Amino acid sequence: MKQERESLEFDIVFVGAGPANLASAIHLQRMIKRHNAQSGIPLEPSIAVIDKGRYPGAHLLSGALLDPRALEEFFPDYREQGCPIEATVSKEKLWFLQSKKKFPIPFVPKKFSNEGALLLSLSRLGAWMAEKADEEGIQLFDSTAATAPFIENGNVAGIFTDDKGRDREGNAKANFEPGLLLKSKVTVIGEGSDGSLFRQLSTLYPSESPGQRYETGVKESWRIAEGKLKAGEVQQFFGYPLSAESYGGGWLYAFSPTLISIGFISSLGPDSPLCNPHLNLQRFKLHPLLAKILIGGTMVESGARTISSGGLDAMPQLYGPGFLVTGESAGMVNMQRHKGIHLAMKSGLLAAETLFEAVLHNDFSNERLGSYTERFKNSWAFEELHASRNYRKAFDNGLYAGLFQAGFQISMPGLSLPKTQQSLPDPFSGLKKRESAFPAIPEFRADGYKTFSKEQSLFRSNLMHDENQPCHLQIKAQDIAEICLKKCLAEFNNPCQHFCPAAVYEITTEPVPALKLNASNCLHCKTCEVADPYGVITWSVPEGGSGPGYNMS
């Protein structure tokens, strides 16, 4: 007997429970309560937040620096309310590394400075914000993935959520539960980098944005011996292990004298897919400066995530018929500062003010929602992103040219590089072939103490996937045969084996060449989709509750 999909109606549905959407929901609810306390005509919109993680913060990769500017705007007593701050930045260092040498930069330029920033676990911050949203009376549904938009009369009128209890062939198991239809007047998309729902909406409602660009960050949390660092120390690095042609760099944050976050950002994309972000972090840790800090320590958590790095020029339109876009889904990241949480929160606050006006006037038209863009353009978030808009593209011609141009922009802030085309190239033309791409991936054997294999790292991501569910990595059989096992093998030696930080993609040769997908390894980082040189991989959401469980415990 076929089970019908239940339909629930809300005024506003937030997709994603990250800092952007949680800040938005909290700010909106508080504005409504203040209005109701002062007005004889109360507003009573129904608000829901959904997230695919199995608990609030599960998919928020730990270890972050937070500029408190936006948090102070909507939550001025955040410290008194128990915001899980680990430390405040007390000391900063900037290093240029070679394989065995280190060169300190004599001062940290103001544009790069983290003075006054808060060190925290992003997953703990998300969990704390979810608690505050619950206290405000906002419904939050975890383990709930948005699979597709619900379109009615040309507008986004809600979303479909994931089915529970299907086997790998898509058949209903004994515990099958059909997904829900969550109808809404406005849907707020805040899925983070390369969200699957926003990707669908971008196809349905194309904008003039040239397209986003991405990096991949791989992070680890460590317990180390006392006496090596002080709480609040922040160190940032460029150079080794990357070549001068590659963009990227590492960091180390000391949350306490014994708890640190260490990570590395690698640049990759369909035109330069020969990259191994996981390996870059492992090699980075072997530099004598880092190895000395880590010796005797224990890695307690590991994870990976793509980063939207295109800046202001790559941002999509922030609204459409029936929806708004917040946070990193909207490209709210300042790569010059390597920060985005404060910008994500600010986008959420601006979205909340737009939603409040829509609820107040019972007007959810495209014109009303479009005021979100004007609010953004009149905000400090726009000013910050505009000032840093050329930073990432300055490195497109290599490290040294980038340092020169970025330094020149910092010295002469009125100067601007020309706006460059950032749309992705035709996937079948102009790609760098094996002989002219990045150097071959070096051989590497993890020691299990300072360095780890992908499988060892996965064990520390608190990963959970039911193997008997439909594969969420969709590649057509014809593409596997013609592209993966022929064209991509000949031209790139199947870079998916390297760029995926979770060992999801495996090329087997017996009894015949085949692509094996270890989908239960997936960290939901989306690197495969953004780095695939031929665009044959589509990342779709698995069953809600799957994936990593970050908490920096």
C-alpha positions in Angstrom: 0.0 0.0 0.0 1.4 3.4 -1.1 2.0 5.8 1.8 1.0 9.4 1.0 3.4 12.3 1.6 2.2 14.4 4.5 2.0 18.1 4.0 2.7 20.7 6.6 2.3 24.5 6.2 4.5 27.2 7.6 5.0 30.9 6.8 8.8 30.6 6.7 11.0 27.6 6.4 14.8 27.9 6.9 16.8 25.2 5.1 20.0 24.7 7.0 20.8 25.3 10.7 24.1 27.1 10.4 25.0 30.5 11.9 23.3 32.5 9.1 19.8 30.9 9.3 19.8 30.5 13.1 20.8 34.1 13.5 18.0 35.0 11.1 15.4 32.9 12.8 16.3 34.3 16.3 16.4 37.9 15.1 13.1 37.5 13.3 11.3 35.9 16.3 12.6 38.7 18.6 11.4 41.4 16.2 8.0 39.8 16.1 7.8 39.6 19.9 8.8 43.2 20.3 6.1 44.2 17.7 3.5 42.2 19.5 4.4 43.7 22.9 3.8 47.2 21.4 0.9 46.5 19.0 -2.7 45.6 19.4 -2.6 43.4 16.3 -0.2 40.5 17.0 1.8 38.8 14.3 1.9 35.0 14.6 3.9 33.6 11.7 4.8 29.9 11.9 8.6 29.4 11.5 10.5 26.1 11.0 14.2 25.3 10.6 15.4 22.1 9.1 18.9 20.6 9.0 20.2 17.4 7.5 22.6 16.8 10.4 21.6 14.3 13.1 21.8 17.0 15.8 22.4 20.8 15.7 25.9 21.6 14.7 26.7 18.1 13.4 27.7 19.3 10.0 29.5 22.5 11.1 33.2 21.7 10.9 34.9 22.8 14.2 37.7 25.2 14.7 37.0 28.8 13.7 37.7 32.5 14.2 34.7 34.7 14.7 34.6 38.4 14.3 32.0 39.3 16.9 30.6 42.3 15.1 27.3 40.7 13.9 26.9 38.6 17.0 27.0 41.7 19.1 24.3 43.3 17.0 21.6 40.8 17.7 22.9 39.0 20.8 24.8 41.7 22.8 24.7 39.5 26.0 26.1 36.4 24.2 28.8 35.9 26.8 26.3 36.1 29.7 24.1 33.6 27.8 26.9 31.0 27.7 28.1 31.4 24.1 30.8 28.7 23.9 33.9 30.9 23.4 37.1 29.0 23.8 39.4 32.1 23.8 40.0 35.6 22.4 42.9 36.1 20.1 45.9 37.1 22.2 48.8 36.8 19.7 49.2 36.5 16.0 52.0 35.2 13.7 52.3 34.9 10.0 54.8 32.5 8.4 56.2 31.7 5.0 57.3 28.1 4.9 59.8 26.1 2.8 60.2 22.3 3.3 62.5 22.7 6.3 62.7 26.4 6.9 60.4 29.0 8.3 60.4 32.8 7.7 58.3 35.0 10.0 56.6 37.9 8.5 57.6 40.9 10.8 54.1 42.2 11.2 50.5 41.1 10.4 48.9 43.7 8.1 45.8 45.3 9.5 43.6 43.8 6.7 44.7 40.3 7.8 44.6 40.9 11.5 42.4 38.9 13.9 42.6 41.3 16.7 39.5 41.0 18.9 38.3 37.8 17.2 36.9 34.9 19.2 38.2 31.3 18.9 35.5 28.7 19.0 34.2 25.4 17.8 31.7 26.1 15.0 29.8 22.9 15.8 29.4 24.0 19.5 28.4 27.5 18.4 25.7 26.0 16.1 24.4 23.8 18.9 24.3 26.8 21.3 22.4 28.9 18.7 20.0 26.1 18.1 19.2 26.0 21.9 18.6 29.8 21.8 16.3 29.4 18.8 14.4 26.7 20.7 14.0 29.0 23.7 12.5 31.6 21.3 9.8 29.0 20.3 11.3 28.2 16.9 10.7 24.6 15.7 14.0 22.9 14.5 13.8 19.6 12.7 17.2 17.8 12.6 17.9 14.7 10.5 15.8 16.3 7.8 17.2 16.9 4.4 15.7 19.2 1.7 15.7 17.1 -1.5 13.9 19.5 -4.0 11.9 22.7 -4.1 8.2 22.7 -4.4 7.2 25.0 -7.2 3.7 26.4 -7.5 2.7 29.1 -10.1 6.3 29.8 -10.9 7.2 30.5 -7.2 9.1 28.4 -4.6 6.2 27.5 -2.3 8.1 25.1 -0.1 10.4 22.1 -0.1 10.2 18.3 -0.2 12.2 16.4 2.5 13.9 13.1 2.3 12.3 9.7 2.4 13.4 7.4 5.4 14.0 3.7 5.1 14.8 3.0 1.4 17.3 0.4 0.4 20.2 0.9 -2.0 17.9 0.0 -4.9 15.4 2.6 -3.8 12.8 0.1 -2.5 10.9 0.7 0.7 12.2 -1.2 3.7 10.1 -2.3 6.7 10.7 1.0 8.4 10.0 3.2 5.4 8.5 6.7 6.0 7.8 9.0 3.1 9.3 12.5 3.2 7.2 15.6 3.9 6.1 18.5 1.8 6.8 21.6 3.8 4.8 24.4 2.3 5.9 28.0 3.0 5.4 31.6 1.9 9.2 32.1 1.9 12.0 29.5 1.9 15.4 30.7 3.3 18.3 28.8 1.8 21.4 28.6 4.0 22.9 25.2 3.3 26.5 26.4 3.3 29.0 25.9 0.4 27.6 24.4 -2.8 24.2 23.5 -1.4 22.2 20.9 -3.4 18.8 22.8 -3.0 20.3 26.1 -4.0 22.0 24.4 -7.0 18.5 23.3 -8.2 17.1 26.8 -7.7 20.0 28.3 -9.7 19.0 26.1 -12.6 15.3 27.0 -12.3 16.0 30.7 -11.7 19.3 31.5 -13.4 21.0 34.8 -12.5 23.7 36.9 -14.1 26.3 35.7 -11.6 29.5 34.5 -13.3 29.6 31.4 -11.0 31.2 30.6 -7.7 34.7 29.3 -7.1 35.8 27.0 -4.3 38.6 25.8 -2.1 38.7 22.7 0.1 39.6 23.0 3.8 40.6 20.0 5.8 40.7 20.5 9.6 41.8 18.5 12.6 41.4 19.2 16.3 44.3 18.0 18.6 45.1 17.6 22.3 48.7 18.6 22.8 51.1 18.7 25.7 51.1 21.8 27.8 53.8 24.5 27.6 53.9 24.8 23.8 51.2 27.3 23.1 49.0 29.8 25.1 45.3 30.2 24.7 44.4 32.6 22.0 47.5 32.1 19.8 46.8 32.3 16.1 49.3 31.3 13.5 48.8 31.4 9.7 51.0 30.0 7.0 51.6 30.0 3.3 54.1 28.3 1.1 55.0 24.6 1.9 53.7 22.1 0.9 52.2 23.9 -2.1 54.1 24.9 -5.2 54.4 28.6 -6.2 51.6 28.1 -8.8 49.1 27.0 -6.2 46.8 29.0 -3.9 46.3 27.8 -0.3 47.7 27.9 3.2 47.4 26.6 6.7 46.5 27.7 10.2 46.9 26.8 13.8 44.5 28.2 16.5 45.1 27.5 20.2 41.8 27.3 22.0 43.6 26.5 25.2 47.2 25.5 26.1 46.2 21.9 25.2 43.4 22.1 22.6 44.2 23.3 19.1 42.7 23.5 15.6 45.0 22.9 12.7 44.0 22.9 9.1 44.9 23.6 5.5 43.1 25.2 2.5 43.8 23.8 -1.0 42.6 25.4 -4.2 41.1 23.1 -6.8 38.5 23.1 -9.5 37.5 21.4 -12.8 40.4 23.1 -14.6 43.0 22.0 -12.0 41.7 18.8 -10.3 45.0 17.2 -9.6 45.1 18.0 -6.0 44.9 16.1 -2.7 43.6 18.4 0.1 43.9 15.6 2.7 47.5 14.9 1.8 48.4 18.6 1.8 47.4 18.8 5.5 49.3 15.7 6.4 52.5 17.1 4.7 52.0 20.5 6.3 52.0 18.9 9.7 55.4 17.4 9.0 57.1 20.7 8.7 59.5 21.0 11.7 57.6 24.0 13.1 54.3 22.1 13.3 55.8 18.7 14.1 57.4 20.1 17.2 54.0 21.3 18.5 52.2 18.1 17.6 54.7 15.6 19.0 53.2 13.7 21.9 49.7 15.0 21.1 46.5 13.2 19.9 44.2 14.0 17.1 40.6 14.0 18.3 38.6 15.1 15.4 38.9 15.4 11.6 36.8 16.7 8.8 36.6 18.5 5.5 34.5 21.1 3.7 34.5 23.2 0.6 34.7 27.0 0.9 33.0 29.5 -1.3 35.9 31.8 -2.3 34.8 33.9 -5.3 34.0 36.9 -3.2 31.6 39.7 -4.1 31.9 39.3 -7.9 30.8 35.7 -7.7 27.8 36.2 -5.4 24.5 35.0 -6.8 21.3 37.0 -6.7 20.2 37.0 -3.1 16.5 36.4 -3.7 14.0 34.9 -6.1 10.3 34.2 -6.3 9.5 32.8 -2.8 13.1 32.4 -1.5 16.1 34.2 0.0 19.7 33.1 0.1 22.0 33.5 3.2 25.4 32.8 4.5 27.9 30.8 2.4 25.2 29.7 0.0 25.2 33.4 -0.9 29.1 33.5 -1.0 29.4 35.5 2.2 33.1 34.8 2.7 36.0 37.2 3.0 39.1 35.2 1.7 41.4 38.0 2.6 40.6 37.5 6.3 39.7 33.8 5.9 36.5 34.6 7.7 32.8 34.2 6.9 30.8 33.5 10.0 30.2 37.1 10.9 29.2 37.8 7.3 26.9 34.8 7.3 25.3 36.1 10.5 24.9 39.6 9.1 23.2 38.2 6.0 20.8 36.3 8.3 20.0 39.5 10.2 19.3 41.4 6.9 17.1 38.5 5.7 15.2 38.6 9.0 14.5 42.3 8.6 13.2 41.6 5.1 11.0 38.8 6.4 9.7 40.9 9.2 8.5 43.5 6.7 7.0 40.8 4.6 5.1 39.4 7.5 4.1 42.8 8.8 2.5 43.8 5.4 1.4 40.3 4.5 3.4 40.8 1.3 5.7 38.0 0.1 6.1 39.3 -3.4 9.3 39.2 -5.4 9.5 43.0 -5.1 9.2 42.9 -1.3 11.8 40.1 -1.0 14.1 42.1 -3.3 14.6 44.7 -0.6 17.0 42.1 1.0 19.6 43.0 -1.8 19.2 46.8 -1.0 19.7 46.1 2.7 22.9 44.1 1.9 24.3 46.9 -0.4 23.8 49.4 2.4 25.4 47.3 5.1 29.0 47.0 6.4 29.0 43.4 5.1 28.9 44.8 1.5 31.6 47.3 2.3 33.9 44.6 3.7 33.3 42.2 0.7 33.7 45.1 -1.7 37.0 46.1 -0.2 38.4 42.5 -0.4 36.8 41.6 -3.8 40.1 41.3 -5.7 42.1 39.4 -3.1 41.5 35.8 -4.2 41.7 36.5 -7.9 45.1 38.2 -7.4 46.6 34.7 -6.9 45.4 33.3 -10.2 48.8 33.9 -11.6 50.7 32.3 -8.8 51.8 32.9 -5.2 54.4 35.6 -5.8 52.3 37.6 -8.2 49.4 37.3 -5.8 51.4 38.5 -2.8 52.6 41.5 -4.8 49.2 42.4 -6.1 47.4 41.7 -2.8 50.0 43.8 -1.0 49.7 46.6 -3.5 45.9 46.6 -3.0 46.3 46.8 0.8 48.7 49.7 0.4 46.5 51.5 -2.1 42.9 50.4 -1.3 41.4 52.6 -4.0 43.1 50.5 -6.7 41.1 47.8 -8.3 42.0 44.8 -10.5 39.8 44.4 -13.5 36.8 42.2 -12.9 37.7 38.7 -14.2 35.5 36.1 -15.7 34.9 33.5 -13.0 32.4 31.2 -14.7 33.5 27.6 -15.0 35.1 26.6 -18.2 33.6 24.4 -20.9 34.2 21.0 -19.2 35.5 19.4 -22.4 37.8 22.2 -23.6 41.0 23.8 -22.4 41.5 21.5 -19.4 45.0 21.0 -18.1 46.1 17.5 -19.0 48.3 15.3 -16.8 51.6 16.4 -18.3 50.9 20.1 -17.8 48.8 20.1 -14.6 50.1 20.2 -11.1 53.0 17.9 -10.2 52.1 14.2 -9.7 50.6 13.4 -6.3 53.6 12.4 -4.1 53.8 9.0 -2.6 53.0 9.2 1.1 52.6 6.7 4.0 50.9 8.0 7.1 52.6 7.2 10.5 49.3 7.0 12.5 50.7 9.5 15.1 51.2 12.9 13.4 49.9 11.9 10.0 46.9 9.8 9.0 45.4 8.0 6.1 42.0 9.1 4.8 40.5 6.0 6.5 42.1 6.8 9.8 40.8 10.4 9.6 37.3 9.2 8.8 37.2 7.3 12.1 37.6 10.7 13.9 34.8 12.4 12.1 32.1 10.6 14.0 30.7 9.5 10.6 27.4 7.7 10.3 25.9 6.3 7.1 23.6 3.4 6.6 25.2 1.5 3.7 21.9 0.1 2.7 20.4 3.3 1.3 20.3 4.8 -2.2 23.7 6.1 -3.3 23.6 9.9 -3.1 26.5 10.3 -5.6 24.9 10.2 -9.0 27.0 9.3 -12.1 25.4 7.9 -15.2 26.6 4.4 -16.2 27.4 5.7 -19.7 29.6 8.5 -18.1 31.4 6.0 -16.0 32.2 3.9 -19.0 33.1 6.7 -21.5 34.4 9.5 -19.2 35.6 8.1 -15.9 37.3 4.9 -17.2 38.5 6.3 -20.5 38.8 10.0 -21.0 39.4 11.1 -17.4 41.8 8.1 -16.8 43.9 9.0 -19.9 44.0 12.8 -19.2 44.0 13.1 -15.4 44.6 9.5 -14.1 41.2 9.8 -12.3 41.8 12.7 -9.9 38.7 11.7 -7.9 40.9 9.2 -6.1 42.9 12.1 -4.8 40.8 15.2 -4.5 38.1 13.4 -2.4 39.3 13.7 1.3 37.2 10.7 2.3 38.3 7.9 0.0 34.9 7.7 -1.6 36.1 7.1 -5.1 38.1 4.0 -5.9 39.3 2.7 -9.3 39.4 -1.1 -9.3 41.0 -3.2 -12.0 39.8 -6.8 -11.2 38.1 -8.5 -12.9 37.6 -5.5 -15.2 38.3 -1.7 -14.7 35.5 -0.2 -12.6 34.7 2.9 -10.5 33.7 1.8 -7.0 31.8 4.4 -4.9 32.3 4.1 -1.1 29.3 6.4 -0.5 29.2 5.6 3.3 32.6 7.4 3.6 31.2 10.7 2.5 31.9 13.8 4.6 29.4 15.9 2.7 32.2 18.3 1.8 31.1 18.5 -1.9 34.7 18.6 -3.2 33.9 15.9 -5.8 31.2 18.0 -7.4 33.2 21.2 -7.6 36.5 19.6 -8.7 35.1 17.0 -11.2 36.8 18.0 -14.5 34.0 16.7 -16.7 30.9 17.6 -14.6 29.6 14.0 -14.4 29.2 13.8 -10.6 26.1 15.1 -9.0 26.0 15.3 -5.2 22.5 14.8 -3.8 21.5 14.7 -0.2 21.5 11.2 1.5 19.0 10.3 4.1 18.8 12.9 6.8 21.0 12.1 9.8 23.8 10.7 7.7 27.3 12.1 7.5 29.7 13.5 10.0 29.0 14.4 13.6 31.4 17.2 14.5 31.6 18.4 18.1 35.3 18.8 18.9 35.0 16.6 21.9 
